[in-house]
């Protein structure tokens, strides 16, 4: 008897069957569409929330951190400075929070039908690109306003790194997310702990403050956070002001590659038997 599809367990932990994932591209597209539609389904304003959330967050940061706390914005207009941080950080945080619950959220589907499990977190990272794109349009609109009013801002050659920065954010979120998702199949307390850690993580990232206000020693310490160099590079690329260091960026890229490798190993190991413990 011949079969069109043969399902068998992976023999190696570090194994990603890209051909199989490609065969399920229709399912991947369906998950992406589902994530986009269901997020604001049955809401009055719908996708407009993609604009409202970063706009309100920016206003709050301008009042609290720039106005009350008096934190420097590196000589940049406050709205632009905070929007640059919000656009990059929000994409990373959204991907991270959603991929970190892959197994627990989709246990009913995983228990009934087979498909490459890695499709779910990959679809999450892809669908969030739409939200980031809309927020980036808001950033561009505010950018053009300040540019036409004579503010000294200009994109630099590092703008060519923008696709790489997005890939790095997605890779870091995917790596951390699938590792946490694998661990929460046994230890549900980690879900609560991790959501708290992500909130604190933002304050360890130069979203509301610039690296330029710190000493070189503290900058190097902050750069241990792999998201730090991405946020700062985004500001330098789009506005020409910020702290750019090739060593910090290369470190973040290497960190992402190693993290993804570890994440794939852990993910493949857990998916073999997670239905017994989830």
C-alpha positions as CSV (number, residue, x, y, z in Angstrom):
1,X,0.0,0.0,0.0
2,X,1.4,3.4,-0.9
3,X,0.8,6.7,1.0
4,X,0.9,10.2,-0.2
5,X,2.2,11.5,3.1
6,X,4.2,9.6,5.7
7,X,4.3,11.1,9.2
8,X,7.3,10.1,11.3
9,X,9.1,11.5,14.4
10,X,12.2,13.6,13.8
11,X,15.3,11.6,14.4
12,X,17.4,14.6,15.2
13,X,16.5,17.4,17.6
14,X,18.1,20.1,15.5
15,X,16.0,19.5,12.4
16,X,13.7,21.9,10.6
17,X,11.9,20.4,7.5
18,X,11.5,23.5,5.4
19,X,10.0,21.4,2.6
20,X,7.3,20.2,4.9
21,X,6.6,23.7,6.1
22,X,6.3,24.8,2.5
23,X,3.8,22.0,1.8
24,X,1.6,23.5,4.5
25,X,1.9,27.1,3.2
26,X,-1.9,27.3,2.8
27,X,-2.3,26.5,6.5
28,X,0.4,29.0,7.3
29,X,-1.5,31.7,5.4
30,X,-4.7,30.7,7.2
31,X,-3.1,31.1,10.6
32,X,-1.7,34.5,9.6
33,X,-5.1,35.7,8.3
34,X,-6.8,34.4,11.5
35,X,-4.3,36.2,13.8
36,X,-4.9,39.5,11.9
37,X,-8.7,39.3,11.7
38,X,-9.5,37.9,15.2
39,X,-7.4,40.4,17.1
40,X,-9.9,43.3,16.7
41,X,-12.9,41.3,15.6
42,X,-16.2,42.7,17.0
43,X,-14.6,46.0,18.0
44,X,-16.0,49.4,16.9
45,X,-12.8,50.9,15.8
46,X,-11.2,47.7,14.3
47,X,-7.7,48.1,12.8
48,X,-7.7,51.8,13.8
49,X,-6.5,50.5,17.2
50,X,-3.1,49.9,15.5
51,X,-2.8,53.7,15.3
52,X,-4.5,54.6,18.5
53,X,-2.4,52.4,20.8
54,X,1.1,53.7,19.8
55,X,-0.3,57.3,19.6
56,X,-1.7,57.2,23.1
57,X,1.4,55.4,24.4
58,X,3.6,58.1,22.9
59,X,1.5,60.9,24.5
60,X,1.8,59.2,27.9
61,X,5.6,58.9,27.5
62,X,5.9,62.5,26.5
63,X,3.9,63.6,29.6
64,X,5.5,61.2,32.2
65,X,9.1,60.6,31.1
66,X,9.9,63.8,29.1
67,X,7.6,66.2,30.9
68,X,7.6,65.1,34.6
69,X,10.8,63.0,34.8
70,X,12.7,65.2,32.4
71,X,14.5,62.3,30.7
72,X,16.5,63.3,27.6
73,X,15.4,62.3,24.1
74,X,18.9,62.7,22.6
75,X,18.0,66.1,21.0
76,X,15.2,64.5,18.9
77,X,11.5,65.6,19.0
78,X,9.9,63.7,21.8
79,X,7.1,62.2,19.7
80,X,9.6,60.8,17.2
81,X,12.0,59.5,19.8
82,X,9.3,57.5,21.6
83,X,7.6,56.3,18.5
84,X,10.8,54.8,17.2
85,X,11.2,52.9,20.4
86,X,7.5,51.9,20.5
87,X,7.5,50.6,16.9
88,X,10.5,48.3,17.4
89,X,9.8,47.2,21.0
90,X,6.1,46.6,20.5
91,X,6.7,44.2,17.6
92,X,9.2,42.3,19.6
93,X,7.0,42.1,22.7
94,X,3.9,41.1,20.8
95,X,5.7,38.3,19.0
96,X,7.3,37.2,22.2
97,X,4.1,37.1,24.3
98,X,2.1,35.2,21.7
99,X,4.8,32.7,20.7
100,X,5.5,31.9,24.4
101,X,2.0,30.4,24.7
102,X,2.1,28.3,21.5
103,X,1.6,24.9,23.1
104,X,-0.9,25.8,25.8
105,X,-3.0,28.0,23.5
106,X,-3.2,25.5,20.6
107,X,-3.2,22.2,22.5
108,X,-6.7,21.4,21.2
109,X,-5.6,21.7,17.6
110,X,-2.3,19.9,18.2
111,X,-4.1,17.0,19.8
112,X,-6.4,16.4,16.9
113,X,-4.5,16.9,13.6
114,X,-0.9,16.8,12.5
115,X,0.9,19.7,10.9
116,X,4.4,21.1,11.5
117,X,4.0,22.7,14.9
118,X,6.6,25.4,14.0
119,X,4.0,26.9,11.6
120,X,2.1,28.4,14.5
121,X,4.9,30.6,16.0
122,X,6.1,31.5,12.5
123,X,2.6,32.7,11.6
124,X,2.4,34.8,14.7
125,X,5.7,36.5,13.8
126,X,4.5,37.1,10.3
127,X,1.0,38.4,11.2
128,X,2.5,40.9,13.6
129,X,4.5,42.4,10.7
130,X,1.2,44.0,9.5
131,X,0.8,45.7,12.9
132,X,4.3,46.9,12.8
133,X,3.9,48.2,9.3
134,X,0.8,50.2,10.2
135,X,2.6,51.7,13.2
136,X,5.6,52.5,11.0
137,X,3.3,54.5,8.8
138,X,2.3,56.5,11.8
139,X,6.0,57.0,12.5
140,X,6.6,58.2,8.9
141,X,3.7,60.6,9.1
142,X,5.0,62.2,12.3
143,X,8.5,62.1,10.8
144,X,7.4,64.0,7.7
145,X,5.6,66.6,9.9
146,X,8.8,67.4,11.8
147,X,11.0,67.3,8.6
148,X,8.8,69.8,6.8
149,X,8.8,72.1,9.9
150,X,12.6,72.3,9.7
151,X,13.7,69.9,12.4
152,X,17.3,68.6,11.7
153,X,16.6,64.9,11.1
154,X,17.6,62.8,8.1
155,X,17.9,59.1,7.3
156,X,21.4,57.6,7.0
157,X,23.0,54.8,5.0
158,X,22.1,52.5,7.9
159,X,18.5,52.5,6.7
160,X,19.6,49.6,4.5
161,X,19.9,47.6,7.7
162,X,16.1,48.0,8.3
163,X,15.1,44.5,6.9
164,X,17.9,42.9,9.0
165,X,16.7,44.7,12.1
166,X,13.2,43.3,11.6
167,X,14.5,39.8,11.0
168,X,16.6,40.1,14.2
169,X,13.6,41.2,16.2
170,X,11.5,38.4,14.8
171,X,14.3,35.8,15.4
172,X,14.9,36.9,19.0
173,X,11.1,36.8,19.8
174,X,10.7,33.5,18.1
175,X,13.7,32.0,19.9
176,X,12.7,33.2,23.3
177,X,9.1,32.4,22.7
178,X,9.4,28.8,21.7
179,X,11.8,28.1,24.6
180,X,9.3,29.6,27.1
181,X,6.4,27.8,25.4
182,X,8.2,24.5,25.7
183,X,8.9,25.1,29.4
184,X,5.3,26.2,30.2
185,X,3.9,22.8,29.1
186,X,5.1,21.5,32.5
187,X,5.4,24.6,34.6
188,X,2.4,26.9,34.1
189,X,3.7,29.4,36.7
190,X,6.3,30.5,34.1
191,X,3.5,32.1,32.0
192,X,2.7,34.5,34.8
193,X,6.4,35.1,35.6
194,X,7.4,35.6,32.0
195,X,4.6,38.2,31.3
196,X,6.0,40.2,34.3
197,X,9.6,39.9,33.0
198,X,8.6,41.2,29.6
199,X,7.1,44.3,31.2
200,X,10.4,44.9,33.1
201,X,12.4,44.1,30.0
202,X,11.2,47.3,28.3
203,X,12.9,49.4,31.0
204,X,16.2,47.5,30.3
205,X,15.9,48.6,26.6
206,X,16.4,52.2,25.4
207,X,12.8,52.8,24.5
208,X,12.2,55.7,26.8
209,X,15.8,56.9,27.2
210,X,18.9,57.1,24.9
211,X,22.1,55.3,25.4
212,X,24.1,58.5,24.8
213,X,23.3,59.7,28.3
214,X,25.3,56.8,29.8
215,X,29.0,56.1,30.3
216,X,30.7,53.7,27.9
217,X,30.8,51.1,30.7
218,X,27.1,51.3,31.2
219,X,26.4,51.3,27.5
220,X,28.3,48.0,27.2
221,X,26.3,46.6,30.1
222,X,23.0,47.7,28.4
223,X,24.2,46.2,25.1
224,X,24.1,42.7,26.7
225,X,20.3,43.0,26.1
226,X,20.2,42.0,22.4
227,X,17.3,44.3,21.7
228,X,19.2,47.4,22.8
229,X,21.4,47.7,19.7
230,X,18.4,47.1,17.4
231,X,16.4,50.0,18.9
232,X,19.4,52.4,18.8
233,X,20.3,51.4,15.2
234,X,16.7,52.0,14.1
235,X,16.9,55.6,15.5
236,X,20.3,56.2,13.8
237,X,19.1,54.7,10.5
238,X,15.9,56.8,10.3
239,X,16.9,60.0,12.0
240,X,20.7,60.1,12.1
241,X,20.8,60.5,15.9
242,X,21.6,57.8,18.4
243,X,24.3,55.3,19.4
244,X,25.5,52.9,16.7
245,X,28.1,50.3,17.3
246,X,28.9,47.4,14.9
247,X,30.1,45.2,17.7
248,X,26.8,45.6,19.6
249,X,24.8,44.8,16.5
250,X,26.9,41.8,15.6
251,X,26.6,40.5,19.1
252,X,22.8,40.8,18.9
253,X,22.8,38.9,15.5
254,X,25.0,36.1,16.9
255,X,22.8,36.0,20.0
256,X,19.7,35.6,17.8
257,X,21.3,32.7,15.8
258,X,22.4,30.8,18.8
259,X,19.0,31.4,20.6
260,X,17.1,30.1,17.5
261,X,19.3,27.0,17.4
262,X,18.6,26.3,21.1
263,X,15.0,27.1,20.7
264,X,14.5,24.6,17.8
265,X,16.2,21.9,19.8
266,X,14.0,22.4,22.8
267,X,10.9,22.8,20.7
268,X,11.5,19.6,18.8
269,X,12.2,17.7,22.0
270,X,9.0,18.9,23.7
271,X,6.6,18.5,20.8
272,X,7.2,14.8,20.8
273,X,5.5,14.3,24.1
274,X,3.9,17.6,25.1
275,X,0.3,16.2,24.8
276,X,1.1,13.9,27.8
277,X,1.9,16.9,30.1
278,X,0.0,19.9,28.7
